[in-house]
Amino acid sequence: MATKKTLGEIKQSVEDHLGERVTLKTNKGRKKVKVKEGVLLETYPAVFVVRIDEGLESERKISYSYSDILTETVEVTLIDTEVRICAS
């Protein structure tokens, strides 16, 4: 079971890498997985925001909760160092 300490550690790990490029691997269920690249933009008490560059001068912002990382619905990997931000 998740504890506040676990979610707090995940939040701190995300905050430590603000501004860095990441790869997001999102599990959409029924063997559907989406992979996107973006930049960790902001953190809030319950969510963090990633700016996704879609090319052709188009960008969008997507927010994820820290519990998405904890439940492995979203996998966040730093592009430059290939370090994975995870609950363990």
Summary of the structure (lengths in Angstrom):
residues: 88
radius of gyration: 12.6
end to end distance: 12.7
largest distance: 43.0
contacts: 225
relative contact order: 0.25
helix: 20%
strand: 51%
